[in-house]
Amino acid sequence: MDYLGPVELPFTGPWLLAPMEGVTEPCFRDLVLARNPSSQLGGAFTEFVRVVDHTLSRRVLREHLGPRRFEAPVGLQLMGANLDALESTAARAVEVGAPLLDINFGCPAKGALRGCAGSAVLRDPPMLERIVATCVRGAAGAVPVTAKIRAGDDDSNRIEEISRSVENGGADLLTIHCRTRQEHYCEEVDWSRIARAVEAVSIPVCGNGGIKTHSDLERMRIETGCTHVMVGQAALGDPWIFSGTTVESAEAAHFLLEYAGLLAERRGVSARGRAGRIKQLLRHWTAGGLVGQDRRGWLAEVEAEGLFERLNEMARPLSRSD
Ligand SMILES: Cc1cc2nc3c(=O)[nH]c(=O)nc-3n(C[C@H](O)[C@H](O)[C@H](O)COP(=O)(O)O)c2cc1C
């Protein structure tokens, strides 16, 4: 294959919102992108889009990219192992306007492992390299291609080898989630694994894993030498983590209500479904002291109306000043 050379990364700032299945669909993503300046939150990603054995339709790809555009780009994340389907889907994603393509090599779910995609590929660096090269070919130099790996499968011994496979495949950036597949989402993280990936390759590296507060973002960059930092779970609890803005409880409640509103308006999600989505965030929620000592109480709200009433009550001071 002709070497296409690196493509400039479109990120507008150093911090990135992680791809999260079931969460970073366009409604949630748009709210986070709207609340953080693009000089801080430099980009976001779709949840993974599984490519099995055929080219995904334009409609599916557009749905994942969503209706709104921000200054910070939203990369489309693909996951699969069928090279033909990946190449043609990558080309189509560019056609429908994806500003960046990312490849998932971290998903530990059984479905991904059965299809030999996601983190299953970490055991096979030559295959990983082929998948990256295939997506780079599909993107044909029109947009950058990035890849997101975990630190390894059972252990982190092969970080350097896996990282170099990403680089050799022609990726423009490597994101490393510093937990191994085996470690799932364990509390303890080892950022020195990110530093090892930085040492191993010459492309930019985005560090990921265990960010809890705004100050952790810069600390990870300094301690590991990575150029970008990606936040997953902490952004579910504090959508303002990228800018470090401290919000009042009313503003935090307002965010959750707006999220519920968008889910109803754009996707026709039922009240029960909306309450479920909000509770998913409340499990992580730290912003605005909203949850305080009563996380259990919030999560125990069985009826959707009870949950929305409570949020409306909390958001009231903001509605008055509007
Ligand atoms: C609910 C959830 C869904 C996720 N879905 C994806 C996904 O679709 N693609 C992906 O590459 N990683 C996915 N991840 C992993 C995150 O992108 C990130 O790597 C991980 O949460 C570690 O970052 P953190 O410690 O900041 O949470 C998911 C994580 C969570 C918690």
The ligand as a Tripos MOL2 file, in Angstrom:
@<TRIPOS>MOLECULE
LIG
   31    33     1     0     0
SMALL
NO_CHARGES

@<TRIPOS>ATOM
      1 C1        -20.4660    2.4890   30.0110 C.3       1 LIG1
      2 C2        -19.1770    2.4030   29.2540 C.ar      1 LIG1
      3 C3        -19.2020    2.1450   27.8910 C.ar      1 LIG1
      4 C4        -18.0030    2.0780   27.1440 C.ar      1 LIG1
      5 N1        -18.0580    1.9080   25.7980 N.ar      1 LIG1
      6 C5        -16.9200    2.0010   25.0540 C.ar      1 LIG1
      7 C6        -16.9600    2.0350   23.6340 C.ar      1 LIG1
      8 O1        -18.0220    2.0000   23.0020 O.2       1 LIG1
      9 N2        -15.7600    2.1100   22.9840 N.ar      1 LIG1
     10 C7        -14.5530    2.1780   23.6390 C.ar      1 LIG1
     11 O2        -13.5030    2.2530   22.9950 O.2       1 LIG1
     12 N3        -14.4960    2.1820   24.9750 N.ar      1 LIG1
     13 C8        -15.6480    2.1250   25.6950 C.ar      1 LIG1
     14 N4        -15.5770    2.2210   27.0650 N.ar      1 LIG1
     15 C9        -14.2800    2.4560   27.7040 C.3       1 LIG1
     16 C10       -14.0270    3.9640   27.8740 C.3       1 LIG1
     17 O3        -13.9190    4.5930   26.6150 O.3       1 LIG1
     18 C11       -12.7260    4.2120   28.6600 C.3       1 LIG1
     19 O4        -11.6540    3.6520   27.9560 O.3       1 LIG1
     20 C12       -12.7800    3.5900   30.0600 C.3       1 LIG1
     21 O5        -13.9790    3.9160   30.7150 O.3       1 LIG1
     22 C13       -11.5820    4.0390   30.8880 C.3       1 LIG1
     23 O6        -11.6170    5.4170   31.1410 O.3       1 LIG1
     24 P1        -12.0800    5.9740   32.5960 P.3       1 LIG1
     25 O7        -11.2130    5.3080   33.6220 O.co2     1 LIG1
     26 O8        -11.8770    7.4630   32.4940 O.co2     1 LIG1
     27 O9        -13.5130    5.5920   32.7600 O.co2     1 LIG1
     28 C14       -16.7580    2.2540   27.8040 C.ar      1 LIG1
     29 C15       -16.7440    2.4920   29.1900 C.ar      1 LIG1
     30 C16       -17.9250    2.5740   29.9140 C.ar      1 LIG1
     31 C17       -17.8550    2.8730   31.3840 C.3       1 LIG1
@<TRIPOS>BOND
     1     1     2 1
     2     2     3 ar
     3     2    30 ar
     4     3     4 ar
     5     4     5 ar
     6     4    28 ar
     7     5     6 ar
     8     6     7 ar
     9     6    13 1
    10     7     8 2
    11     7     9 ar
    12     9    10 ar
    13    10    11 2
    14    10    12 ar
    15    12    13 ar
    16    13    14 ar
    17    14    15 1
    18    14    28 ar
    19    15    16 1
    20    16    17 1
    21    16    18 1
    22    18    19 1
    23    18    20 1
    24    20    21 1
    25    20    22 1
    26    22    23 1
    27    23    24 1
    28    24    25 2
    29    24    26 1
    30    24    27 1
    31    28    29 ar
    32    29    30 ar
    33    30    31 1
@<TRIPOS>SUBSTRUCTURE
     1 LIG1         1 GROUP 0 **** ****
